[in-house]
């Protein structure tokens, strides 16, 4: 069964460094292609916002690896749910470049007591639909 995980975390390195982000995205794209995962990543200030889609057991393994990844800390799972189809099927890991307004909304959403995973997915989709994404 396909599932979707939405999470936010605090970056330990610079999210404005093109080299850091290119390295991170390249690794994610290679690993996700092997594992059958798709998704999108946005960075705003020192925060990552990510949606990952795939089979449950694969996502469980990924979450274990992410918990030990030194590139980020304070991982907060915003939502996990079964899905009928992927929202980011065309990307092993899309680089969703968000506007300052979208970034501020992502920050507010993920810090809320009851954050909306659906809204986070919507904001990342919106960024991709406006053409502000790195090709797969």
N, C-alpha and C positions, 0 to 999 in steps of 0.2 A: 504494500500500500504506500502510495506517495504521501509525504508529509512536508510541511513547511515549518521552518524555524526562523523566527525573527529575534535578533538580539542587538544589544548595544554594548560597547565596551570603551574603556579609556585607553588611548594609544600611549605607549611608552616612548615612542619616537615621533619625529615630525610627520604630520599628515600633509604638510605643505611641500615637502621635499618630493620632487618628481621621481628621483631615484628610489627613495623608500617606497613610494606608492607603486611604481612600475615593478619593483622586485616583488612586493607583496601580491599584486595582481597576477603577475606571471606565475608565481608558485601556486596560487589558488586556481588559476585556469588549468595548469597542468594536472594538479592533484584532482580537481573536480572532474576533469575529462576522464581520468582513469576510474574514478569512483561512481560515475554516472550522476553527478550533482550539477545543479544549475543554481544561479542566483545573481545577486547584485550587491555591491558594496558602495557606500557613500562615506565620505570623511568630511567632518565639519569641525573646525577648531581642533581640539585634541580628542575627538570622539569618532568611533566607527559605528556605522549602522549597517547591519547586514541581514539579507534574506537568503536562506539556503533551502533548496528543494531537493528531495530525493527519497530513497527508501529509508524507513525508520532505523534499521540496524546500522546502516551506513552513517546516518545522521548522529546516532549515539556515539559511534567511534570518532566522528569528527568533533563532537562536543568534548570528548575526553582529551583529544589532542589540543583543541583550542584552550582548554583550561590550563595547559602547561606551556602555551606559546608565550615567550617573553615579549612579544611585540605589543601585547595589550594586557590589561588587567580589569578588574571590576566588571566582569561579564554579567550582563543582566538579560535573562531570557524574557522577552516581551510577550512571546506567544509561540505555541507549537500546536499545529492542528493538521488533521488529514485534509488532503486536497484532491480534487478530481483531475485537475490539469495544472501544469506549471505556469506561473506568471512570467518566468524568465527563461523559457525553454530555448531561446536562441543564444543564450550566453552561459558559458561555463562559469564565468564570473564577470559581470558587467561593472564597469566603473561609472557609477551614476554621479555625475557632477551636479550638485544641488546649488540652487541660488542661496544667497544669504537668508532670504525669508524662509525657504524650505529648510535650511539648516537650523534656523531658530525654532521652527515648528517641530523638527525632529528632536531637538534638545528638550523642548517642553513636553512632547509626547512621552519620551522615554524616561523622563523624571517624574511623570505623574504617578499617583498611587495606583491607578488602573490604566496603564498605557494601552493604546489601540494598535495591535499588530497590523490590522487591516489598513489603518491609516498610514503606517510606516510603509507598507507594501505599495500603497497608492502613491505616496510621495516619490518613491524610487521609480515606479513606473512612469510617473509624470515627467521626471527628469530625463528618462530614457526616450520617451515619446517626443520630447522637444529637441531630440538630437544631441543632447549633452551627455553622450556616453562613448566609451571606448569600444571599438568593434570587438566581437568575440575572439 
